């Protein structure tokens, strides 16, 4: 009986971990990303696996994000990416308000922080 209970708990934990949503802590919040050159952009991540980026001049970019292969990757779709463009990827993690991370995209290196609220 204990073996069955332990197996059920292990299965439940594995299912919960597999269904955890990487960016749920960013939903309804703002990722403020500061590039090495001082440029600041705001990123809004949505539960439907889309996101938007607000550039300093007010322009908006949009795209999709997906988890796979041990990473969470963001791909700009509007405007359409240039041929050979690659997504910006981060380690899989349960991101939440206050978390920070670094990355690199076609505009250079940046540091992002998840701030509460929009």
C-alpha positions, 0 to 999 in steps of 0.5 A: 500500500505504501509503495502505491501511495509513494508511486502516486505522489511521485507521478503527481509531482512529475505531472505538476513539474511538467505542466508548470508554466515557465513565464507565469510569474510574468503574466500581468507584469512587465519585464524591463530589459536594459541593453548594454548600450543603455536602451531600455525596452519593456516586454509583456509575456502572455499565457497564450505563448505570445509576447510584445516588446515596447521600444523606447519610441513607442513602437511595438514588436510581437512574437511567440514563445515556447519551451523545448529542448531545455530552453524557453525561446522567444521568436519575433514574428511582427515585423517578420524576422530577417532570414537566418534570425534566431530566437532569444532563449533562456534556461527553463525556470519558473520565472516570477516577479523580482527574478532577473536574467541576462540574454543576447539578441541581434541588438546586443546583450541585455539584463532583464528584471520582472517587475510587478504590474503593467 
